[in-house]
């Protein structure tokens, strides 16, 4: 089993910045991808960004140029720096780790972008 603990999130005005972090524990050997998903009210969960153990990153088109994902592969931690936030970025953000094609999820952290 893999446990994921998220931190960060909160409330920010449009144009502001927030950072999220996530640390994996438990059986972290062979985690090959970590990333962030989000789910807005009434919508399906969607990929925001992920990073492979080799450092390859992948972003949703809606966040390219605004969000940056980074990670420490040895520690199995992942960070998401979110800049130029928009109201449509409001969602619960979930940390994700994949190990042997099994996905593990954090508990989620709420990001609210509003005036």
C-alpha positions as a Markdown table, in Angstrom:
| # | Residue | x | y | z |
|---|---|---|---|---|
| 1 | Unk | 0.0 | 0.0 | 0.0 |
| 2 | Unk | 1.0 | 3.6 | -0.6 |
| 3 | Unk | -0.2 | 6.5 | 1.5 |
| 4 | Unk | -0.2 | 10.0 | 0.2 |
| 5 | Unk | -0.3 | 13.1 | 2.4 |
| 6 | Unk | -1.1 | 16.4 | 0.8 |
| 7 | Unk | -0.5 | 19.9 | 2.1 |
| 8 | Unk | -1.1 | 23.4 | 0.8 |
| 9 | Unk | -4.2 | 24.7 | -0.9 |
| 10 | Unk | -6.6 | 27.3 | 0.4 |
| 11 | Unk | -8.1 | 30.5 | -0.8 |
| 12 | Unk | -6.6 | 33.0 | -3.2 |
| 13 | Unk | -7.7 | 35.8 | -5.4 |
| 14 | Unk | -7.6 | 35.6 | -9.2 |
| 15 | Unk | -4.0 | 36.1 | -10.4 |
| 16 | Unk | -2.5 | 34.8 | -7.2 |
| 17 | Unk | -0.3 | 31.8 | -6.5 |
| 18 | Unk | -0.5 | 28.7 | -4.4 |
| 19 | Unk | 1.7 | 25.7 | -3.9 |
| 20 | Unk | 0.7 | 22.1 | -3.2 |
| 21 | Unk | 3.0 | 19.4 | -1.9 |
| 22 | Unk | 2.5 | 15.6 | -1.5 |
| 23 | Unk | 4.6 | 13.0 | 0.2 |
| 24 | Unk | 4.3 | 9.3 | -0.3 |
| 25 | Unk | 4.9 | 6.7 | 2.3 |
| 26 | Unk | 4.5 | 3.0 | 2.7 |
| 27 | Unk | 5.5 | 0.7 | -0.1 |
| 28 | Unk | 7.0 | 3.5 | -2.3 |
| 29 | Unk | 9.4 | 1.3 | -4.2 |
| 30 | Unk | 8.6 | 1.3 | -7.9 |
| 31 | Unk | 6.3 | 4.2 | -7.9 |
| 32 | Unk | 6.8 | 5.3 | -11.5 |
| 33 | Unk | 4.5 | 8.3 | -11.8 |
| 34 | Unk | 3.2 | 11.0 | -9.4 |
| 35 | Unk | 0.9 | 13.8 | -10.1 |
| 36 | Unk | -2.1 | 15.9 | -9.4 |
| 37 | Unk | -5.7 | 15.6 | -10.5 |
| 38 | Unk | -8.5 | 17.9 | -9.7 |
| 39 | Unk | -12.3 | 17.7 | -9.5 |
| 40 | Unk | -14.5 | 20.7 | -9.7 |
| 41 | Unk | -18.2 | 20.6 | -8.5 |
| 42 | Unk | -20.3 | 18.7 | -11.0 |
| 43 | Unk | -17.3 | 17.7 | -13.1 |
| 44 | Unk | -15.2 | 14.6 | -13.5 |
| 45 | Unk | -11.8 | 14.3 | -12.1 |
| 46 | Unk | -9.2 | 15.4 | -14.5 |
| 47 | Unk | -5.4 | 15.3 | -14.8 |
| 48 | Unk | -3.6 | 18.5 | -14.0 |
| 49 | Unk | 0.0 | 17.5 | -14.3 |
| 50 | Unk | 2.2 | 14.5 | -13.6 |
| 51 | Unk | 5.9 | 13.6 | -13.5 |
| 52 | Unk | 7.6 | 10.3 | -14.1 |
| 53 | Unk | 10.4 | 8.9 | -12.1 |
| 54 | Unk | 12.6 | 9.9 | -15.0 |
| 55 | Unk | 11.5 | 13.5 | -14.7 |
| 56 | Unk | 9.2 | 13.7 | -17.7 |
| 57 | Unk | 6.4 | 16.1 | -17.1 |
| 58 | Unk | 2.9 | 16.2 | -18.6 |
| 59 | Unk | 0.4 | 19.1 | -18.2 |
| 60 | Unk | -3.2 | 19.6 | -19.1 |
| 61 | Unk | -3.6 | 22.3 | -21.7 |
| 62 | Unk | -5.6 | 24.5 | -19.4 |
| 63 | Unk | -2.7 | 24.9 | -17.0 |
| 64 | Unk | 0.3 | 25.0 | -19.3 |
| 65 | Unk | 2.5 | 28.0 | -18.7 |
| 66 | Unk | 0.8 | 28.7 | -15.3 |
| 67 | Unk | 1.5 | 25.5 | -13.3 |
| 68 | Unk | 4.8 | 23.8 | -12.7 |
| 69 | Unk | 5.1 | 20.3 | -11.3 |
| 70 | Unk | 8.4 | 19.1 | -9.7 |
| 71 | Unk | 9.4 | 16.2 | -7.6 |
| 72 | Unk | 12.0 | 14.4 | -5.6 |
| 73 | Unk | 12.2 | 10.9 | -6.9 |
| 74 | Unk | 14.3 | 9.6 | -4.0 |
| 75 | Unk | 11.8 | 10.9 | -1.4 |
| 76 | Unk | 8.8 | 10.3 | -3.6 |
| 77 | Unk | 7.4 | 13.8 | -3.1 |
| 78 | Unk | 5.8 | 16.0 | -5.6 |
| 79 | Unk | 5.0 | 19.7 | -5.7 |
| 80 | Unk | 2.7 | 21.8 | -7.8 |
| 81 | Unk | 3.3 | 25.5 | -8.1 |
| 82 | Unk | 0.2 | 27.3 | -9.3 |
| 83 | Unk | 0.6 | 30.8 | -10.7 |
| 84 | Unk | -1.9 | 33.2 | -12.4 |
| 85 | Unk | -4.8 | 31.3 | -10.8 |
| 86 | Unk | -8.2 | 31.7 | -12.3 |
| 87 | Unk | -11.7 | 31.1 | -10.8 |
| 88 | Unk | -12.0 | 28.0 | -13.1 |
| 89 | Unk | -9.0 | 26.5 | -11.2 |
| 90 | Unk | -11.3 | 26.1 | -8.2 |
| 91 | Unk | -11.5 | 22.4 | -7.3 |
| 92 | Unk | -10.4 | 19.7 | -4.9 |
| 93 | Unk | -6.9 | 18.7 | -5.9 |
| 94 | Unk | -5.8 | 15.1 | -5.4 |
| 95 | Unk | -2.3 | 13.8 | -5.3 |
| 96 | Unk | -1.8 | 10.6 | -7.2 |
| 97 | Unk | 0.8 | 7.9 | -7.4 |
| 98 | Unk | 1.0 | 5.0 | -9.7 |
| 99 | Unk | 2.8 | 1.8 | -8.9 |
| 100 | Unk | 2.5 | -1.3 | -11.1 |
| 101 | Unk | -0.4 | 0.3 | -12.9 |
| 102 | Unk | -2.3 | 0.7 | -9.6 |
| 103 | Unk | -3.3 | 4.3 | -8.8 |
| 104 | Unk | -3.2 | 5.6 | -5.2 |
| 105 | Unk | -4.9 | 8.8 | -4.1 |
| 106 | Unk | -4.5 | 11.4 | -1.4 |
| 107 | Unk | -7.4 | 12.7 | 0.6 |
| 108 | Unk | -7.7 | 15.9 | -1.5 |
| 109 | Unk | -7.1 | 19.5 | -0.7 |
| 110 | Unk | -9.4 | 22.4 | -1.7 |
| 111 | Unk | -8.2 | 25.3 | -3.8 |
| 112 | Unk | -10.6 | 28.2 | -4.1 |
| 113 | Unk | -9.9 | 31.1 | -6.5 |
| 114 | Unk | -12.3 | 33.9 | -6.0 |
| 115 | Unk | -12.5 | 37.7 | -5.4 |
